[in-house]
Amino acid sequence: MAKTPKGKYAWTATVGEKGQIVIPKQAREVFHIKPGDTILLLGDEKTIEEKMRHKSWSLSSLGTELIKIAAAVAVTLGLSLLYQFVSDKNGVVPMQSIYVPTGQRVNITLSDGTNVWLNARTKIVYPAVFDKSVRQVAVDGEAYFDVAKDKKRPFIVETGKCNMEVLGTKFNVEGYSDKDDFEVTLMEGSVRVASRIGLGDTLMLKPDSKACLQKDGRLKVIPVDDYNPYRWKEGLICFRNESFLSIMNDLEKYFGVSIVVENKNVLKYYFTGKFRQADGIDYALRVLQRDIRFKYERDDENQIIYIR
């Protein structure tokens, strides 16, 4: 058993020499797991990648290896679900974690009826059932929330840079841990935004505006009159009069690659249009090549694209 932040605990099941699933004794006692019970163990994509990279598969051992992987990992539609367990006043509450791979998006509904869209490379951690006093989730990436109204229980979204608190509203939050930028855009209702860095600025956001985090921790409010960028829920990457570099930053975010622009001549161009995430990054770059002259080379091993 491993202790995780904020008093949460996670147990790891292993596979015995004969292919049987071995559940730690403490986990069996807490969840009353008896011989013959059916359980589903879920893991992340890295587990599969590591097994694929380091195992030499032979015909005789293929069946055994598949059983071991199935016992440790189940991946559905590219999602990974990790179950942790945390104690509260009523007993044990499962915490669920979803990670969305590059080029994908996912729609989920939380236990209170809140609807959430998750963009590519986004992770959300949330309880299977919210408690009676507060509804709280953690996000790393970009997500759109349509929060179910509940005056008695505020809805809190935690990110690495800012926290948001609402009662019932619609808003988009973007805060990837591997990017410096952070912004929250309000479409309906009201959102209290609190910076977690620098000066720790706090403000109440009104509809049709967004709060952008500055390097010193201050929050800057900017009016919003174009909601096309938030059509990522439809699988679209939309831009209006955006620079080439800004579009490259979007492609980096959606497809999980680094783009190095060596051809400085392309930086003077601005574009309006849209791409479908499902078409992939190569298609997007080829479309841009129709308007301006540049070449690109891919270093797939290091996930880098060079614009030349």
C-alpha positions as CSV (number, residue, x, y, z in Angstrom):
1,M,0.0,0.0,0.0
2,A,1.3,3.5,-0.9
3,K,0.2,6.7,0.8
4,T,-0.7,9.5,-1.7
5,P,-1.2,13.3,-1.1
6,K,-4.0,14.4,1.3
7,G,-4.3,11.1,3.2
8,K,-5.4,9.1,0.1
9,Y,-4.2,5.5,-0.2
10,A,-3.7,3.3,-3.2
11,W,-3.2,-0.5,-3.3
12,T,-1.3,-2.3,-6.1
13,A,-2.5,-5.8,-7.1
14,T,0.2,-8.1,-8.5
15,V,0.2,-11.3,-10.6
16,G,1.6,-14.5,-9.0
17,E,3.8,-17.0,-10.7
18,K,0.8,-19.1,-11.7
19,G,-1.0,-16.1,-13.2
20,Q,-3.3,-15.5,-10.2
21,I,-4.2,-12.0,-9.0
22,V,-2.7,-11.2,-5.6
23,I,-4.5,-8.5,-3.6
24,P,-2.7,-7.0,-0.6
25,K,-4.2,-8.2,2.8
26,Q,-5.1,-4.7,3.9
27,A,-7.0,-4.0,0.7
28,R,-8.9,-7.3,1.1
29,E,-9.9,-6.5,4.7
30,V,-11.0,-2.9,3.9
31,F,-13.1,-3.8,0.9
32,H,-14.2,-7.2,2.1
33,I,-12.8,-9.1,-0.9
34,K,-13.4,-12.8,-0.7
35,P,-12.1,-15.7,-2.8
36,G,-14.1,-15.9,-6.0
37,D,-15.1,-12.2,-6.0
38,T,-14.8,-10.4,-9.4
39,I,-12.7,-7.3,-9.5
40,L,-11.5,-5.0,-12.3
41,L,-8.0,-3.6,-12.1
42,L,-7.4,-0.5,-14.2
43,G,-4.1,1.1,-15.1
44,D,-2.5,3.7,-17.4
45,E,-1.1,3.5,-20.9
46,K,2.5,3.7,-19.7
47,T,2.1,0.3,-18.1
48,I,1.2,-1.2,-21.5
49,E,4.0,0.7,-23.2
50,E,6.6,-0.5,-20.7
51,K,5.4,-4.1,-21.1
52,M,5.4,-3.9,-24.9
53,R,8.9,-2.3,-24.9
54,H,10.7,-4.6,-22.5
55,K,9.0,-8.0,-23.1
56,S,10.1,-10.5,-25.8
57,W,7.0,-12.3,-26.8
58,S,7.0,-15.9,-27.9
59,L,4.1,-18.0,-29.0
60,S,4.2,-20.2,-26.0
61,S,4.2,-17.3,-23.5
62,L,1.8,-15.0,-25.3
63,G,-1.3,-16.3,-23.6
64,T,0.3,-16.0,-20.1
65,E,1.6,-12.4,-20.8
66,L,-1.8,-11.4,-22.1
67,I,-3.5,-12.6,-18.9
68,K,-1.0,-10.7,-16.8
69,I,-1.5,-7.5,-18.7
70,A,-5.3,-7.9,-18.7
71,A,-5.2,-8.5,-14.9
72,A,-3.1,-5.3,-14.4
73,V,-4.4,-3.1,-17.1
74,A,-7.7,-2.3,-18.9
75,V,-7.8,0.5,-21.4
76,T,-11.1,1.6,-22.9
77,L,-11.2,4.2,-25.8
78,G,-7.7,5.4,-24.9
79,L,-8.7,6.3,-21.3
80,S,-6.9,5.2,-18.2
81,L,-8.7,4.9,-14.9
82,L,-6.8,4.6,-11.6
83,Y,-8.8,3.7,-8.5
84,Q,-7.6,5.1,-5.2
85,F,-9.4,5.0,-1.9
86,V,-9.9,7.6,0.8
87,S,-11.7,7.4,4.1
88,D,-14.5,9.9,5.1
89,K,-17.1,9.9,7.8
90,N,-19.2,7.3,6.0
91,G,-16.4,4.9,5.2
92,V,-14.5,4.4,2.0
93,V,-15.0,6.6,-1.1
94,P,-13.4,5.7,-4.4
95,M,-11.4,8.4,-6.2
96,Q,-11.3,8.1,-10.0
97,S,-8.7,9.4,-12.4
98,I,-9.1,9.9,-16.1
99,Y,-6.4,10.8,-18.5
100,V,-7.2,11.8,-22.1
101,P,-4.5,10.9,-24.7
102,T,-3.2,13.3,-27.4
103,G,-5.7,14.1,-30.2
104,Q,-8.7,12.9,-28.2
105,R,-11.4,14.4,-26.0
106,V,-13.8,12.9,-23.5
107,N,-17.2,13.8,-22.1
108,I,-18.1,12.6,-18.6
109,T,-21.0,13.3,-16.1
110,L,-20.1,13.5,-12.4
111,S,-22.3,12.1,-9.6
112,D,-24.0,15.5,-9.0
113,G,-25.0,15.8,-12.6
114,T,-22.2,18.2,-13.6
115,N,-21.1,17.7,-17.2
116,V,-17.4,17.8,-18.0
117,W,-15.6,17.9,-21.3
118,L,-11.9,16.9,-21.2
119,N,-9.5,18.0,-23.9
120,A,-6.4,16.2,-25.1
121,R,-3.6,15.5,-22.6
122,T,-5.9,16.4,-19.7
123,K,-6.2,14.5,-16.4
124,I,-9.1,14.9,-13.9
125,V,-9.3,13.3,-10.4
126,Y,-12.8,13.2,-8.8
127,P,-14.7,11.2,-6.2
128,A,-17.2,8.6,-7.3
129,V,-19.7,10.3,-5.0
130,F,-19.4,13.9,-3.7
131,D,-19.8,14.4,0.1
132,K,-22.5,16.4,1.7
133,S,-20.6,19.7,2.2
134,V,-18.4,20.3,-0.9
135,R,-17.9,19.1,-4.5
136,Q,-14.2,19.1,-5.4
137,V,-12.1,17.9,-8.4
138,A,-8.5,18.4,-9.6
139,V,-7.6,19.1,-13.2
140,D,-4.3,19.2,-15.1
141,G,-5.0,20.3,-18.7
142,E,-8.1,21.8,-20.2
143,A,-11.7,21.2,-19.3
144,Y,-15.2,22.6,-19.9
145,F,-17.6,22.5,-16.9
146,D,-21.3,22.8,-17.0
147,V,-21.8,22.7,-13.2
148,A,-25.1,21.4,-11.7
149,K,-26.6,24.0,-9.4
150,D,-26.4,23.2,-5.7
151,K,-26.5,26.2,-3.3
152,K,-25.5,24.0,-0.3
153,R,-22.4,22.6,-1.9
154,P,-19.9,24.8,-3.7
155,F,-18.1,23.2,-6.7
156,I,-14.3,23.6,-6.5
157,V,-11.8,23.0,-9.3
158,E,-8.2,22.7,-8.2
159,T,-5.3,23.2,-10.7
160,G,-1.6,23.7,-10.1
161,K,-1.8,27.4,-10.6
162,C,-5.3,28.5,-9.6
163,N,-8.5,27.3,-7.9
164,M,-12.0,28.1,-9.0
165,E,-15.2,28.0,-6.8
166,V,-18.7,28.1,-8.2
167,L,-22.3,27.0,-7.3
168,G,-23.7,26.5,-10.8
169,T,-22.2,27.8,-14.0
170,K,-20.5,27.1,-17.3
171,F,-16.8,27.8,-17.7
172,N,-13.6,26.6,-19.5
173,V,-10.4,26.2,-17.6
174,E,-7.0,25.7,-19.2
175,G,-4.0,25.0,-17.0
176,Y,-1.5,22.4,-18.3
177,S,1.2,21.7,-15.7
178,D,3.9,21.6,-18.5
179,K,2.8,25.1,-19.8
180,D,3.2,28.5,-18.3
181,D,-0.2,29.8,-19.5
182,F,-3.3,29.6,-17.4
183,E,-6.8,31.0,-18.1
184,V,-10.4,30.5,-17.1
185,T,-13.2,31.7,-19.4
186,L,-16.7,32.2,-18.0
187,M,-19.7,31.6,-20.3
188,E,-22.5,31.7,-17.7
189,G,-23.0,32.3,-14.0
190,S,-20.0,33.5,-11.8
191,V,-16.7,32.1,-10.8
192,R,-14.4,33.0,-8.0
193,V,-10.8,32.6,-9.1
194,A,-7.9,32.4,-6.7
195,S,-4.2,32.3,-7.7
196,R,-2.0,29.9,-5.9
197,I,1.3,31.5,-6.9
198,G,3.0,34.8,-6.4
199,L,0.8,37.5,-4.9
200,G,-2.2,35.1,-4.6
201,D,-4.6,37.4,-6.4
202,T,-8.4,36.7,-6.1
203,L,-11.3,37.9,-8.2
204,M,-15.0,37.2,-9.2
205,L,-15.3,36.6,-12.9
206,K,-18.4,37.8,-14.9
207,P,-19.8,36.1,-18.1
208,D,-18.1,36.8,-21.4
209,S,-14.7,37.4,-19.9
210,K,-11.7,35.4,-19.0
211,A,-9.0,35.7,-16.3
212,C,-5.4,35.2,-17.3
213,L,-2.6,34.5,-14.8
214,Q,0.4,36.8,-15.0
215,K,3.9,35.7,-13.9
216,D,3.7,37.6,-10.6
217,G,0.5,35.8,-9.6
218,R,-1.9,38.6,-10.6
219,L,-5.1,37.8,-12.5
220,K,-5.8,40.0,-15.6
221,V,-9.4,40.1,-16.9
222,I,-10.0,40.2,-20.6
223,P,-13.3,40.5,-22.5
224,V,-14.3,37.5,-24.7
225,D,-16.2,38.0,-28.0
226,D,-15.1,34.9,-29.9
227,Y,-16.1,31.5,-28.5
228,N,-14.7,29.5,-31.5
229,P,-11.5,28.6,-29.6
230,Y,-13.7,26.6,-27.2
231,R,-15.2,24.5,-30.0
232,W,-12.5,21.9,-29.1
233,K,-15.4,20.1,-27.5
234,E,-16.5,19.4,-31.1
235,G,-13.0,18.2,-32.0
236,L,-12.1,21.5,-33.7
237,I,-9.0,23.6,-33.3
238,C,-10.2,27.1,-34.2
239,F,-8.2,30.3,-34.6
240,R,-9.0,33.8,-35.8
241,N,-6.2,36.2,-36.9
242,E,-3.7,34.1,-34.9
243,S,0.1,34.1,-35.5
244,F,1.9,31.1,-36.9
245,L,3.7,30.7,-33.5
246,S,0.3,30.8,-31.6
247,I,-1.0,28.0,-33.8
248,M,2.1,26.0,-33.2
249,N,1.5,26.4,-29.5
250,D,-2.0,25.0,-30.0
251,L,-0.7,22.0,-31.9
252,E,1.9,21.3,-29.2
253,K,-0.9,21.3,-26.6
254,Y,-3.3,19.0,-28.5
255,F,-0.8,16.6,-29.9
256,G,1.8,16.4,-27.1
257,V,4.9,17.4,-29.2
258,S,7.5,20.1,-29.1
259,I,7.7,22.3,-32.2
260,V,10.9,24.2,-32.9
261,V,10.5,27.0,-35.4
262,E,13.8,27.6,-37.1
263,N,12.4,29.4,-40.1
264,K,11.8,32.9,-38.7
265,N,10.2,34.1,-41.9
266,V,6.9,32.2,-41.0
267,L,6.5,34.2,-37.8
268,K,5.1,37.3,-39.6
269,Y,2.0,35.4,-40.9
270,Y,-1.4,35.3,-39.3
271,F,-4.2,32.9,-40.0
272,T,-7.9,32.4,-39.6
273,G,-9.4,28.9,-39.9
274,K,-9.9,25.6,-38.2
275,F,-8.6,22.0,-38.1
276,R,-10.1,18.8,-36.9
277,Q,-8.1,17.1,-34.2
278,A,-8.9,13.7,-35.7
279,D,-7.1,14.7,-38.9
280,G,-3.7,14.9,-37.1
281,I,-0.8,17.3,-36.9
282,D,0.6,16.4,-40.3
283,Y,-2.6,17.4,-42.0
284,A,-2.6,20.7,-40.2
285,L,0.9,21.5,-41.2
286,R,0.3,20.5,-44.8
287,V,-2.7,22.9,-44.9
288,L,-0.5,25.8,-43.6
289,Q,2.1,24.9,-46.3
290,R,-0.5,25.8,-49.0
291,D,-0.3,29.5,-47.8
292,I,3.3,30.0,-46.8
293,R,6.6,28.3,-47.8
294,F,8.2,26.1,-45.1
295,K,9.3,22.5,-44.6
296,Y,9.0,20.4,-41.5
297,E,10.9,17.4,-40.2
298,R,9.8,15.0,-37.5
299,D,11.9,13.5,-34.8
300,D,9.5,10.9,-33.6
301,E,11.8,9.4,-31.1
302,N,12.0,12.7,-29.1
303,Q,8.6,13.9,-30.1
304,I,10.0,17.1,-31.8
305,I,8.9,18.8,-35.0
306,Y,11.3,21.2,-36.7
307,I,9.9,24.0,-38.9
308,R,12.5,24.9,-41.6
